[in-house]
Structure formats: structure tokens, C-alpha cells
């Protein structure tokens, strides 16, 4: 079972979002990622390419959650959270 951890950057990005969006993202992470047995079989999953190779993203409405899966520690590290138009630029 995988655990979810947040980077300082991701936590700050979450806190800047409006309350309904923040709740939606927290709820999605709690339902789909916390305690999951395989983070690669979660809905709205996609492996990233190019300079972001090695990271994965999950789609929650118009927002994206960028993560790194650390398999030997059974950890999903949330690195970046933001609107789809801006999350890949950071």
C-alpha cells in the first residue's frame, strides 16, 4: 500500500487554491492514491515525457497533480499541483 507525501511547493500550491478546488483535489487524492496498491492503475493517469520523464500526472478536472513514484519506499511524492495551462511550465 502506497503512502502519499507532499513537497513544500505542492503544499503551498494547494493552499493558494480556492476552497472548493482544494477540497476536490484532497478528496481525489484520498480516494484514489492513499493506500492504493498500484499507482499506475489509477484513473486519469499518464506518464510524462521529455524533460519531465520519470514523473506521472493525474487529471482532476482542469487541474493536474504531478507526482514521482518511489517504488522501493512505496511512496507517491506529490511535486506540483496546478491548472493544466500552467502546471507544466514550472
C-alpha positions as CSV (number, residue, x, y, z in Angstrom):
1,X,0.0,0.0,0.0
2,X,1.4,3.3,-1.1
3,X,1.6,6.4,1.1
4,X,1.3,10.0,-0.2
5,X,3.7,12.8,0.8
6,X,3.6,16.4,-0.4
7,X,6.6,18.6,-1.3
8,X,6.7,22.0,0.2
9,X,6.0,23.5,-3.2
10,X,2.9,21.3,-3.8
11,X,1.6,22.1,-0.3
12,X,1.9,25.8,-0.9
13,X,0.2,25.5,-4.3
14,X,-2.7,23.6,-2.7
15,X,-3.1,26.3,-0.1
16,X,-3.4,29.0,-2.7
17,X,-6.3,27.3,-4.5
18,X,-9.9,28.3,-3.7
19,X,-11.6,26.1,-1.0
20,X,-13.9,24.1,-3.3
21,X,-11.0,23.2,-5.7
22,X,-8.7,22.3,-2.8
23,X,-11.3,20.0,-1.3
24,X,-11.9,18.4,-4.6
25,X,-8.2,17.7,-5.1
26,X,-7.7,16.5,-1.5
27,X,-10.7,14.2,-1.8
28,X,-9.5,12.8,-5.1
29,X,-6.0,12.1,-3.6
30,X,-7.6,10.4,-0.5
31,X,-9.9,8.3,-2.6
32,X,-7.5,7.2,-5.4
33,X,-3.9,7.5,-4.2
34,X,-3.8,7.0,-0.4
35,X,-3.4,3.3,0.3
36,X,-3.5,2.3,-3.4
37,X,-1.8,-0.9,-4.4
38,X,-0.7,0.3,-7.9
39,X,-0.4,4.0,-8.6
40,X,-0.1,3.2,-12.3
41,X,-3.7,1.8,-12.5
42,X,-5.4,4.9,-11.0
43,X,-7.9,6.7,-13.2
44,X,-6.7,9.7,-15.3
45,X,-3.1,8.5,-15.0
46,X,-0.4,9.4,-17.6
47,X,3.4,9.1,-17.7
48,X,5.1,12.3,-18.7
49,X,7.7,12.6,-21.5
50,X,10.6,14.8,-22.3
51,X,12.3,16.7,-19.5
52,X,9.6,15.5,-17.1
53,X,10.3,11.9,-17.9
54,X,10.1,9.7,-14.8
55,X,7.1,11.7,-13.4
56,X,3.5,10.9,-13.7
57,X,0.4,13.1,-13.7
58,X,-3.2,12.6,-12.6
59,X,-6.0,14.7,-14.0
60,X,-8.6,16.1,-11.7
61,X,-10.9,18.3,-13.8
62,X,-8.8,21.1,-15.2
63,X,-6.1,20.6,-12.6
64,X,-3.1,18.3,-12.7
65,X,-1.2,16.6,-10.0
66,X,2.4,15.8,-10.9
67,X,4.0,13.0,-8.9
68,X,7.0,10.9,-8.5
69,X,6.5,7.3,-7.5
70,X,9.3,5.9,-5.3
71,X,8.6,2.1,-5.5
72,X,11.2,0.9,-3.1
73,X,9.6,3.0,-0.3
74,X,6.0,2.6,-1.5
75,X,5.6,6.3,-1.6
76,X,3.9,8.7,-4.0
77,X,5.5,12.2,-3.7
78,X,3.3,15.0,-4.9
79,X,5.6,17.5,-6.5
80,X,3.4,20.0,-8.3
81,X,-0.3,20.9,-8.4
82,X,-1.9,23.4,-10.7
83,X,-4.2,24.4,-13.6
84,X,-3.4,22.5,-16.8
85,X,-2.3,25.6,-18.6
86,X,0.4,26.4,-16.1
87,X,1.4,23.2,-14.2
88,X,3.9,22.0,-16.8
89,X,5.8,25.4,-17.1
90,X,7.1,25.2,-13.5
